Amino acid sequence: MPIWILSSVLFLIWLVCKFLLGKGGFIHILLLCALSLALVQWVAERRTKQG
């Protein structure tokens, strides 16, 4: 559960920085981190449900 929260927070920070503050460049690393954390957590939860 904390991983989903961390991923959501990173995504929200990216949204705020990108669209409200107009930042660019390396801010997209936050988006990549959020997506990778969410993907890893989703795969881990899916594997535990199958097992």
PyMOL commands that set and color helices and strands:
alter all, ss='L'
color gray80, all
select helices_A, chain A and resi 2-20+25-50
alter helices_A, ss='H'
color red, helices_A
deselect
rebuild
show_as cartoon
